[in-house]
Amino acid sequence: MTKGPDLGRLMGVVSTLLAPGSLQDREVGDAFGEAMAALAHFDFIVVFAYRQAERPIDLYSTFGVEDYQVFVRLYQKGPYLLDPFYHAARNGLSGAVRMSDLAPDRFFSSEYFRTYYSQTRLAEEIGFFVRLEEDTTVVLSLMRRTSSRIFSPREWRQLKMAEPLVDALVRRHWGSLATRFVDQAGHGRRHPGSAPARVEGVWGRLNLTAREAAIVDLVLQGHSSEAVGRRLGITTGTVKVHRRNVYRKLGISSQTQLLSLYLKSM
């Protein structure tokens, strides 16, 4: 049976988070985890800051060394550009949302899922999206392994009720992250004179047209040809013709090869 919220524990954490004075990232993340643990069980937490298509900044996580390499280091090398959470952040989403509600219709059979997301072995992921100024969004994710199964309806309702708290703590402690993105660029993670690693830039280097780039990007995210057609206002047949043309132009024959080219071109 799913437990109800531990209100005493929750209020104690709230007092810490919203008290005057600044906290370090680790302290904020630990307090956030303590507050969420009063509402639901989870296995991991990770907090990313996204700004446009720039390499996301990892603000906090609870992974061990091995999981950190998959969930953070490998993710930051390029797979984030195909992540439903990344696209939701770029589109200005706010509030708590389940990964399953954002995932494209073919997400779980996509190359992105097969080659990257399946390595996470997650049953479910819930993200709290907090939209800040300067096109920045902080996403605080609660994750459950397959052994823990998905969040119960009661846990989901309790977490949804925590949206105002999460919004307040992010604005209180992570309200301005622009300098961190500048510092990241200055340390060689992203050349400050270059545009962010936009998807269209990657495909442009591979000599794809804007329409072809839009289609293959959606396909790699996990959208079916039918879903791509609806999003772009074209027929399913036209989508398939463009896909065949892309494969011929790039000298490939599978979505696996397409993803490999994509990541190598990052």
C-alpha positions in Angstrom: 0.0 0.0 0.0 1.3 3.5 -0.9 2.0 5.6 2.1 0.5 9.0 2.6 2.7 12.1 2.9 4.9 12.6 5.9 3.8 16.1 6.6 6.1 16.7 9.6 9.2 15.6 7.6 8.1 17.6 4.6 7.6 20.9 6.6 11.0 20.6 8.2 12.6 20.4 4.8 10.5 23.2 3.5 11.8 25.4 6.3 15.4 24.6 5.3 14.9 25.2 1.6 13.1 28.5 1.9 15.1 30.0 4.8 17.2 33.1 4.2 20.8 32.5 3.0 22.3 30.6 0.1 22.8 26.8 -0.1 25.3 24.8 -2.2 23.9 22.6 -5.0 24.5 19.5 -3.0 22.5 20.9 0.0 19.6 22.0 -2.2 19.5 18.7 -4.0 19.7 16.7 -0.7 16.8 18.8 0.8 14.7 18.4 -2.4 15.2 14.6 -2.1 14.2 14.6 1.5 11.1 16.5 0.7 10.1 14.2 -2.2 10.8 11.1 -0.1 8.1 12.3 2.2 5.7 12.0 -0.7 6.8 9.0 -2.8 9.5 6.3 -3.2 12.1 6.8 -5.9 15.5 5.3 -6.7 17.4 8.2 -8.2 17.4 12.0 -8.5 19.1 14.1 -11.2 18.8 17.8 -11.8 19.7 19.3 -15.1 19.7 22.9 -16.3 18.8 23.4 -20.0 19.3 26.5 -22.1 18.4 26.3 -25.8 20.5 23.5 -27.4 23.5 24.0 -25.2 25.1 21.1 -23.3 22.9 20.7 -20.2 24.5 21.4 -16.8 24.2 18.7 -14.2 23.4 20.5 -10.9 22.8 17.5 -8.7 22.4 13.7 -8.8 22.4 10.7 -6.5 24.0 8.1 -8.9 26.8 5.9 -8.1 29.9 6.0 -10.3 28.7 3.6 -13.0 25.2 5.0 -13.3 26.6 8.5 -13.4 28.5 7.7 -16.6 25.3 6.6 -18.3 22.8 9.1 -16.9 25.0 12.2 -17.0 28.3 11.9 -18.9 27.0 9.8 -21.8 23.8 11.8 -21.9 25.7 15.1 -22.1 27.7 13.9 -25.1 24.7 14.1 -27.5 21.8 11.9 -26.6 20.1 14.8 -24.6 19.2 16.3 -28.0 16.8 13.4 -28.6 15.4 13.4 -25.0 11.6 14.2 -24.6 12.5 16.1 -21.4 15.0 18.2 -23.3 12.4 19.1 -26.0 9.8 19.8 -23.4 12.2 22.2 -21.6 13.0 24.0 -24.9 9.2 24.4 -25.5 8.7 26.1 -22.2 6.9 23.4 -20.2 6.3 24.0 -16.5 5.1 21.8 -13.7 5.4 18.0 -13.0 5.1 15.5 -15.9 5.6 11.9 -16.5 8.1 10.8 -19.2 5.4 8.4 -20.6 3.2 11.5 -21.3 5.9 13.2 -23.3 7.4 10.3 -25.2 6.6 10.1 -28.9 4.4 7.2 -30.2 7.4 5.1 -31.2 9.7 6.1 -28.4 10.1 2.6 -26.9 11.0 1.1 -30.3 13.2 4.0 -31.4 17.0 3.9 -31.9 17.4 6.5 -29.2 15.6 4.2 -26.8 17.5 1.0 -28.0 20.9 2.5 -28.0 20.8 4.9 -25.0 17.6 5.1 -22.9 17.3 1.3 -22.4 20.7 1.4 -20.6 19.0 3.4 -17.8 16.7 0.4 -17.0 14.1 2.8 -15.7 10.4 1.9 -15.1 9.4 5.5 -14.9 10.7 9.1 -14.7 8.9 12.1 -13.4 10.3 15.6 -14.0 9.5 18.9 -12.3 10.0 21.7 -14.9 10.8 25.2 -13.7 11.1 27.8 -16.5 13.5 30.7 -15.6 14.6 33.7 -17.5 17.3 33.7 -20.2 15.6 30.7 -21.9 16.7 28.4 -19.1 14.7 25.6 -17.6 15.7 23.5 -14.6 14.3 19.9 -14.6 14.4 17.9 -11.4 13.8 14.2 -12.2 12.7 11.4 -9.9 13.5 8.0 -11.3 12.4 4.5 -10.5 14.1 1.3 -11.7 12.1 -1.5 -13.3 12.4 -3.4 -10.0 10.5 -0.6 -8.2 7.8 -0.3 -10.9 5.9 2.9 -11.8 4.7 5.6 -9.4 1.2 4.9 -8.0 -1.7 7.2 -8.7 -1.6 8.4 -5.1 2.1 9.2 -5.3 1.6 11.0 -8.6 -1.1 13.2 -7.0 1.1 14.0 -4.0 4.0 14.9 -6.2 1.8 17.1 -8.4 0.7 19.0 -5.3 4.4 19.8 -4.6 4.8 21.8 -7.8 4.6 25.2 -6.0 7.2 24.1 -3.5 9.6 22.9 -6.2 9.1 26.0 -8.2 9.9 28.2 -5.2 13.0 26.3 -4.2 14.4 26.5 -7.8 13.8 30.2 -8.0 15.3 30.7 -4.6 18.5 28.7 -5.1 19.0 28.3 -8.9 17.2 31.4 -10.1 20.1 32.6 -12.3 22.3 30.1 -14.1 23.5 32.2 -17.0 27.0 32.6 -15.7 27.3 28.8 -15.3 26.6 28.3 -19.0 29.2 30.9 -19.8 31.7 29.2 -17.5 30.9 25.9 -19.2 31.7 27.3 -22.6 34.9 28.9 -21.3 36.1 25.6 -20.0 36.0 24.1 -23.5 32.7 22.1 -23.2 31.2 24.4 -25.8 33.2 27.0 -27.7 31.8 30.4 -26.7 32.0 31.7 -30.3 29.9 28.8 -31.7 26.2 28.5 -31.8 24.7 25.8 -29.6 24.8 22.3 -31.0 21.5 22.7 -32.8 20.0 19.7 -34.5 19.7 21.6 -37.8 23.4 22.5 -37.6 24.3 18.8 -37.3 22.2 17.9 -40.3 23.4 20.9 -42.3 26.9 19.6 -42.0 25.6 16.3 -43.5 24.1 18.3 -46.4 20.4 17.7 -45.6 17.7 20.2 -46.4 15.7 21.9 -43.6 12.7 19.6 -44.3 14.9 16.5 -44.3 16.5 17.6 -41.1 13.2 18.2 -39.4 11.9 14.8 -40.4 15.0 12.7 -39.4 15.2 14.5 -36.1 11.6 13.6 -35.3 12.2 10.1 -36.4 15.2 9.6 -34.2 13.2 11.0 -31.2 10.8 8.2 -31.7 7.9 9.7 -33.8 6.3 7.4 -36.4 6.0 8.5 -40.0 2.3 9.2 -39.3 3.1 11.4 -36.3 5.8 13.2 -38.2 3.4 13.9 -41.0 0.8 15.3 -38.6 3.4 17.6 -36.9 4.8 18.9 -40.2 1.5 19.1 -42.0 2.5 16.7 -44.8 1.3 13.2 -45.8 2.8 10.0 -44.4 3.8 9.1 -48.0 5.8 12.3 -48.3 7.6 11.6 -45.0 8.6 8.2 -46.2 9.9 9.6 -49.5 12.0 12.1 -47.6 13.4 9.3 -45.4 14.4 7.2 -48.4 16.1 10.3 -49.9 18.0 10.9 -46.7 19.2 7.3 -46.5 20.3 7.4 -50.1 22.1 10.8 -49.7 23.9 9.6 -46.6 24.7 6.2 -48.0 23.0 4.3 -45.2 20.2 1.8 -44.9 19.0 1.8 -41.3 18.0 4.1 -38.4 20.9 2.6 -36.4 23.4 4.0 -39.0 21.4 7.3 -39.0 21.8 7.7 -35.2 25.5 6.8 -35.4 26.1 9.5 -38.0 24.2 12.0 -35.9 26.2 11.4 -32.8 29.5 11.4 -34.6 28.6 14.8 -36.1 27.9 16.4 -32.8 
